């Protein structure tokens, strides 16, 4: 019994190495900078990672399916612009704080609709999701610049910007929202038929079709989910800033994909967990925060993360190759 208790954490860490990495960098930065261990700094890390984290939740589902969505950064910018602009329309001038609602609703609908469009095109045309969403990324970003006329929008309703800086007890509200969404998607992936089908479709699409899974509609739903979360991230980010700019969300798709892959989700689909993605998001957040406290130039963070990502992919490929060789024997 005692051996089982001792071995189980070791086995868990072996299956989720990202959390071991988090412990290592957490200990390192705790000694490297006296301000890292402050409660306010932990709050900052949670807030800073919540935006990328929300998108990563949806991206995990899409990538387990064997697809990818490169348009999420552009969707963040569009959702933020719609949210901030619409709540300032003259028709909502007498609505008070309720004027925030139509802006948020429009932003979430737009993100979900764009995700549905991506999924529908992938489903009906059979074109690779990388190409479809690359085109969507360029098109939506251009649409944002047209809509905003290359200008920034500023939230005139202070209740909106206050939400982005508010707390629920010791935790920032945006962090609580992220953790609640994490729990919801964890349940969806681990405890529902849709979650089981997500792994089945990503693991072997032909077998999933033969098993009676409607692969096309299933993938479309996951694209809608990532579109919704990208829009929600745009809303929360604009509430945090009190503004929206047409360049908002630039390179977010790269940060999100890096987080998901570091968390153990395979690029070719069929494997991944929400707990792993949470670890990937926190690892990047802690690295960026810790190196910032140490006054390390930002581009060094990119170099380090790029190196880590390549190392993870090479290790994963080697392990898969060894596994296949063992199966052949």
C-alpha positions as CSV (number, residue, x, y, z in Angstrom):
1,X,0.0,0.0,0.0
2,X,2.8,2.4,0.9
3,X,4.6,1.6,-2.3
4,X,1.5,2.4,-4.3
5,X,1.2,5.8,-2.6
6,X,4.9,6.5,-3.2
7,X,4.9,5.4,-6.8
8,X,1.7,7.0,-7.9
9,X,3.0,10.6,-7.8
10,X,6.1,9.5,-9.7
11,X,4.0,7.8,-12.3
12,X,1.7,10.9,-12.5
13,X,4.8,13.2,-13.0
14,X,6.1,10.8,-15.7
15,X,2.8,11.1,-17.5
16,X,2.6,14.9,-16.9
17,X,6.3,16.1,-17.1
18,X,5.2,19.7,-17.5
19,X,4.3,19.9,-13.8
20,X,7.8,18.8,-12.9
21,X,9.2,21.5,-15.0
22,X,6.9,24.0,-13.3
23,X,8.3,23.0,-9.9
24,X,11.9,23.4,-11.1
25,X,11.4,26.9,-12.5
26,X,9.2,27.9,-9.5
27,X,12.1,26.9,-7.1
28,X,14.6,28.6,-9.4
29,X,12.8,32.0,-9.6
30,X,12.0,31.9,-5.9
31,X,15.7,31.9,-5.1
32,X,16.6,34.2,-8.0
33,X,14.4,37.1,-7.1
34,X,12.9,38.0,-3.7
35,X,9.8,39.6,-5.2
36,X,8.8,36.4,-7.1
37,X,7.3,34.8,-4.0
38,X,5.0,37.7,-3.2
39,X,1.2,37.2,-3.3
40,X,0.7,40.1,-5.7
41,X,3.2,38.5,-8.1
42,X,1.2,35.3,-8.1
43,X,-1.9,37.3,-8.8
44,X,-0.1,38.9,-11.7
45,X,0.9,35.6,-13.2
46,X,-2.7,34.3,-13.0
47,X,-4.1,37.4,-14.7
48,X,-1.4,37.4,-17.4
49,X,-1.9,33.7,-18.2
50,X,-5.7,33.9,-18.2
51,X,-6.1,35.3,-21.7
52,X,-3.8,32.8,-23.3
53,X,-5.2,30.1,-21.1
54,X,-8.8,30.6,-22.2
55,X,-7.8,30.2,-25.8
56,X,-5.6,27.2,-25.0
57,X,-8.6,25.4,-23.6
58,X,-10.5,25.4,-26.9
59,X,-7.3,24.8,-28.9
60,X,-6.7,21.6,-26.9
61,X,-9.9,20.2,-28.2
62,X,-9.2,21.2,-31.8
63,X,-5.6,19.8,-31.6
64,X,-6.7,16.5,-30.1
65,X,-9.0,16.3,-33.1
66,X,-5.9,16.5,-35.3
67,X,-6.7,20.1,-36.4
68,X,-5.3,23.5,-35.6
69,X,-6.7,27.1,-35.5
70,X,-4.4,29.9,-36.5
71,X,-7.1,32.6,-36.5
72,X,-7.5,32.9,-32.7
73,X,-5.3,36.0,-32.3
74,X,-7.3,37.8,-35.0
75,X,-10.6,36.7,-33.3
76,X,-9.3,38.2,-30.0
77,X,-8.9,41.6,-31.7
78,X,-12.2,41.5,-33.5
79,X,-14.1,40.5,-30.3
80,X,-12.4,43.2,-28.2
81,X,-13.1,45.8,-30.8
82,X,-16.8,44.8,-31.1
83,X,-17.2,44.6,-27.4
84,X,-15.7,48.1,-26.6
85,X,-17.3,49.8,-29.6
86,X,-20.9,48.5,-29.4
87,X,-21.3,49.3,-25.7
88,X,-20.6,53.0,-26.6
89,X,-23.2,53.2,-29.3
90,X,-25.7,56.0,-28.9
91,X,-28.7,53.6,-28.9
92,X,-27.4,52.2,-25.6
93,X,-26.7,55.5,-24.0
94,X,-29.5,55.2,-21.6
95,X,-28.8,51.6,-20.6
96,X,-26.2,52.5,-18.0
97,X,-24.0,49.5,-17.1
98,X,-26.3,47.2,-19.0
99,X,-24.8,48.7,-22.2
100,X,-21.9,46.3,-21.6
101,X,-24.2,43.3,-22.3
102,X,-24.8,43.8,-26.0
103,X,-21.1,44.4,-26.6
104,X,-20.1,41.2,-24.9
105,X,-22.9,39.2,-26.5
106,X,-22.0,40.5,-30.0
107,X,-18.3,39.7,-29.4
108,X,-19.0,36.1,-28.3
109,X,-21.4,35.5,-31.2
110,X,-18.9,36.8,-33.7
111,X,-16.1,34.5,-32.3
112,X,-18.3,31.5,-32.2
113,X,-19.6,32.2,-35.8
114,X,-16.1,32.5,-37.1
115,X,-15.1,29.3,-35.5
116,X,-18.2,27.6,-37.0
117,X,-17.2,29.0,-40.5
118,X,-13.7,27.6,-40.1
119,X,-15.1,24.2,-39.0
120,X,-17.7,24.1,-41.8
121,X,-15.1,24.8,-44.5
122,X,-12.7,22.1,-43.1
123,X,-15.6,19.7,-42.9
124,X,-17.1,20.3,-46.4
125,X,-14.0,20.9,-48.5
126,X,-11.5,18.6,-46.8
127,X,-8.9,21.3,-47.0
128,X,-6.3,21.1,-44.2
129,X,-7.3,23.2,-41.1
130,X,-3.9,24.9,-41.2
131,X,-4.6,26.4,-44.6
132,X,-8.2,27.3,-43.8
133,X,-7.4,29.0,-40.5
134,X,-4.3,30.7,-42.0
135,X,-6.6,32.4,-44.5
136,X,-9.1,33.2,-41.8
137,X,-6.3,34.8,-39.7
138,X,-5.3,37.1,-42.5
139,X,-8.9,37.9,-43.5
140,X,-10.2,38.5,-39.9
141,X,-7.2,40.7,-39.1
142,X,-7.9,42.7,-42.2
143,X,-11.6,43.0,-41.2
144,X,-10.5,44.3,-37.8
145,X,-8.5,47.1,-39.4
146,X,-11.4,48.0,-41.7
147,X,-13.9,48.0,-38.8
148,X,-11.7,50.1,-36.5
149,X,-10.3,52.3,-39.3
150,X,-6.9,51.6,-37.8
151,X,-8.0,53.4,-34.6
152,X,-8.1,52.2,-31.0
153,X,-11.5,52.1,-29.1
154,X,-11.6,53.1,-25.5
155,X,-14.2,51.9,-23.0
156,X,-16.1,54.9,-21.5
157,X,-18.0,52.7,-19.1
158,X,-15.9,52.4,-16.0
159,X,-17.8,49.3,-14.7
160,X,-16.3,47.4,-17.7
161,X,-12.7,48.3,-17.0
162,X,-13.3,47.8,-13.2
163,X,-14.3,44.2,-13.9
164,X,-10.9,43.5,-15.5
165,X,-9.1,44.8,-12.3
166,X,-11.4,43.4,-9.7
167,X,-10.9,40.5,-7.2
168,X,-12.9,37.7,-5.8
169,X,-11.3,37.2,-2.4
170,X,-7.6,36.8,-2.8
171,X,-7.9,35.9,-6.5
172,X,-8.3,38.2,-9.5
173,X,-11.7,37.9,-11.1
174,X,-10.2,37.1,-14.5
175,X,-8.2,34.2,-12.9
176,X,-11.3,32.8,-11.3
177,X,-13.1,32.9,-14.7
178,X,-10.2,31.1,-16.3
179,X,-10.2,28.4,-13.6
180,X,-14.0,27.9,-13.8
181,X,-13.7,27.5,-17.6
182,X,-10.8,25.1,-17.1
183,X,-12.9,22.9,-14.8
184,X,-15.8,23.0,-17.3
185,X,-13.7,22.0,-20.3
186,X,-11.9,19.3,-18.2
187,X,-15.3,17.8,-17.4
188,X,-16.3,18.0,-21.1
189,X,-13.2,16.2,-22.3
190,X,-12.9,13.7,-19.5
191,X,-16.5,12.8,-18.6
192,X,-18.7,13.2,-21.7
193,X,-19.4,11.4,-25.0
194,X,-18.2,14.4,-26.9
195,X,-14.9,14.2,-25.0
196,X,-14.5,10.5,-25.8
197,X,-15.3,11.2,-29.5
198,X,-12.7,14.0,-29.6
199,X,-9.9,11.4,-28.8
200,X,-11.5,8.9,-31.2
201,X,-11.6,11.3,-34.1
202,X,-8.0,12.5,-33.5
203,X,-6.6,9.0,-32.9
204,X,-8.1,7.3,-36.0
205,X,-10.6,9.3,-38.2
206,X,-11.5,6.3,-40.4
207,X,-12.2,4.1,-37.3
208,X,-14.3,6.9,-35.8
209,X,-16.4,7.1,-39.0
210,X,-16.9,3.3,-38.9
211,X,-17.9,3.6,-35.3
212,X,-20.8,5.9,-36.3
213,X,-19.3,9.2,-35.1
214,X,-20.3,12.1,-37.3
215,X,-16.8,13.5,-37.7
216,X,-17.6,16.6,-39.6
217,X,-20.2,18.1,-37.2
218,X,-18.1,17.0,-34.3
219,X,-15.1,18.9,-35.5
220,X,-17.3,21.9,-36.3
221,X,-18.4,22.0,-32.6
222,X,-14.8,22.1,-31.4
223,X,-13.9,24.9,-33.8
224,X,-17.0,26.8,-32.4
225,X,-15.7,26.2,-28.9
226,X,-12.2,27.6,-29.6
227,X,-13.8,30.6,-31.4
228,X,-16.0,31.2,-28.4
229,X,-13.0,31.1,-26.0
230,X,-10.9,33.3,-28.3
231,X,-13.8,35.9,-28.2
232,X,-14.1,35.6,-24.5
233,X,-10.3,36.2,-24.2
234,X,-10.8,39.3,-26.3
235,X,-13.5,40.5,-24.0
236,X,-11.5,39.9,-20.8
237,X,-8.3,41.4,-22.3
238,X,-10.2,44.6,-23.3
239,X,-11.7,44.9,-19.9
240,X,-8.3,44.6,-18.4
241,X,-6.9,47.3,-20.7
242,X,-10.0,49.4,-20.8
243,X,-9.5,49.6,-24.5
244,X,-9.2,47.6,-27.8
245,X,-6.6,48.1,-30.5
246,X,-6.6,46.5,-34.0
247,X,-3.2,44.9,-33.3
248,X,-4.5,43.1,-30.2
249,X,-3.9,39.4,-30.1
250,X,-0.9,39.5,-32.5
251,X,1.1,36.2,-32.2
252,X,-1.3,34.8,-29.6
253,X,-1.8,31.8,-31.8
254,X,1.9,30.9,-31.4
255,X,1.8,31.3,-27.6
256,X,-1.4,29.2,-27.4
257,X,-0.1,26.4,-29.6
258,X,3.2,26.4,-27.7
259,X,1.3,26.1,-24.4
260,X,-0.9,23.3,-25.6
261,X,2.1,21.3,-27.1
262,X,4.2,21.8,-23.9
263,X,1.2,20.4,-22.0
264,X,1.5,17.1,-23.9
265,X,-1.1,17.5,-26.7
266,X,0.2,15.9,-29.9
267,X,0.2,17.9,-33.1
268,X,-1.1,14.9,-35.1
269,X,-4.0,14.5,-32.6
270,X,-5.4,11.7,-30.5
271,X,-3.7,12.6,-27.2
272,X,-3.7,15.5,-24.7
273,X,-5.3,16.7,-21.5
274,X,-6.7,19.9,-20.0
275,X,-4.5,19.4,-17.0
276,X,-1.5,19.3,-19.2
277,X,-2.6,22.4,-21.1
278,X,-3.1,24.2,-17.7
279,X,0.5,23.3,-16.9
280,X,1.8,24.5,-20.2
281,X,0.0,27.8,-19.8
282,X,1.4,28.3,-16.2
283,X,4.9,27.3,-17.3
284,X,5.0,30.0,-20.0
285,X,3.5,32.5,-17.6
286,X,6.0,31.7,-14.8
287,X,8.9,31.9,-17.2
288,X,7.9,35.2,-18.7
289,X,7.1,36.7,-15.3
290,X,10.3,35.4,-13.6
291,X,12.6,36.5,-16.4
292,X,10.9,39.9,-16.4
293,X,11.6,40.3,-12.7
294,X,15.2,39.4,-13.4
295,X,15.2,42.1,-16.1
296,X,16.1,39.7,-18.8
297,X,15.3,41.1,-22.3
298,X,12.0,39.8,-23.7
299,X,13.6,38.2,-26.8
300,X,15.6,35.8,-24.6
301,X,12.3,34.5,-23.3
302,X,11.3,33.7,-26.9
303,X,14.6,32.0,-27.5
304,X,14.2,29.8,-24.4
305,X,10.6,28.9,-25.1
306,X,11.5,28.0,-28.7
307,X,14.3,25.8,-27.6
308,X,12.1,24.1,-25.0
309,X,9.4,23.5,-27.6
310,X,11.7,22.0,-30.1
311,X,13.2,19.8,-27.4
312,X,9.8,18.6,-26.4
313,X,8.8,17.7,-30.0
314,X,12.1,15.9,-30.6
315,X,11.7,13.9,-27.4
316,X,8.1,13.1,-28.2
317,X,9.1,11.9,-31.7
318,X,11.9,9.7,-30.3
319,X,9.5,8.1,-27.7
320,X,6.9,7.4,-30.4
321,X,9.5,5.9,-32.6
322,X,10.8,3.6,-29.8
323,X,7.2,2.7,-29.0
324,X,6.5,1.6,-32.6
325,X,9.7,-0.4,-32.8
326,X,8.7,-2.2,-29.6
327,X,5.3,-3.0,-31.2
328,X,7.0,-4.4,-34.3
329,X,9.1,-6.7,-32.2
